[in-house]
Amino acid sequence: MTRLERLPADSGHPAVRRLDPTGAAVPALFDSPHSGLLAPADFAPVLSLQELFRTADAYVDELFAVAPDYGAVLIAATFPRCYIDANRSLEQLDPAMIDDWPGPAMEDAKVRRGVGLIWSRLPTGEAFYDAPLRRTDVERRIERCWRPYHAAIQRALDEAHARFGAVWHVNCHSMRAHGTARDEDGARQVRPDMVLGDRDGTTCDPTFLELVQGVLAGFGYQVAINRPYKGQELVRRYADPARNRHSLQIEVNRALYMDERTGERSANFETLRAQLSQLVEAVCGSAATEAASVRQRR
């Protein structure tokens, strides 16, 4: 699928996919909140669905699809991030784009750029809507998509932590090969192959970051830490390293696996998927070993 597809009204299609381990479980979770391409019927931007495909972390759920084979849970959104962004807090929105919004609302850099909870602009600046959204429509997006996604993440993490005493979470994303004038890193800035975000050392133990960085660097990739992406709501909200809850965001450069102009997978897609499968194996193996140590210390 190289474009967003519109769901029929009242399709009943779930907002979240959860794939459980196919064998012995380990305390690891991989999630892809931005790879969804099924647009609900009430999504009515002035831009075409083809144009909006550029906002998706296309195919990221496929790149990490092997996770259940190594004992991890894999969770992915089916709805587009530009409909409602599961990696934002409920306060990260511009009340001016919603009729009679009661709040709260928090203005930050993401909101000012139009990429808050409810996107109002493409990263290149084009507006999504020609009139404010209705309050009831935004509330419906929250109830049908944002809350189910976060409930699924919370449940998976709590289940693993209750069983093993610890859990390791990888929040999976992709990024454009170059920044735009509206991005944190500026126009035409060439981005690294991978960016790992732990919100300046606050969302996971350093050994987790070092493990992931080491595996990726071993493939020859340029790996940056917290620049230009530190991690957003899904690592901030659920991480608590002091209680053995570790969350790390990974951004994969889209030029490694797709043609950004056409949206098609590139010839390197399977190579990258095989390498990321090795990363998944390493994370799951480490999680199993570390959890055993946690249980021994109890």
Secondary structure, 3 states (H helix, E strand, C coil): CCCCEECCCCCCCCCEEEECCCCCCCCEEEEECCCCCEECCCCCCCCCHHHHHHHCCCCHHHHCCCHHHHCCEEEEECCCCCCCCCCCCCCCCCHHHECCCCCCCCCCHHHHCCECCCECECCCCCECCCCCECHHHHHHHHHHHHHHHHHHHHHHHHHHHHHHCCEEEEEEEEECCECCCCCCCCCCCECCCEEEECCCCCCCCHHHHHHHHHHHHHCCCCEEECCCCCCCHHHHCCCEHHHCEEEEEEEEEHHHCECCCCCCECCCHHHHHHHHHHHHHHHHHHHHHHHHHHHHHC
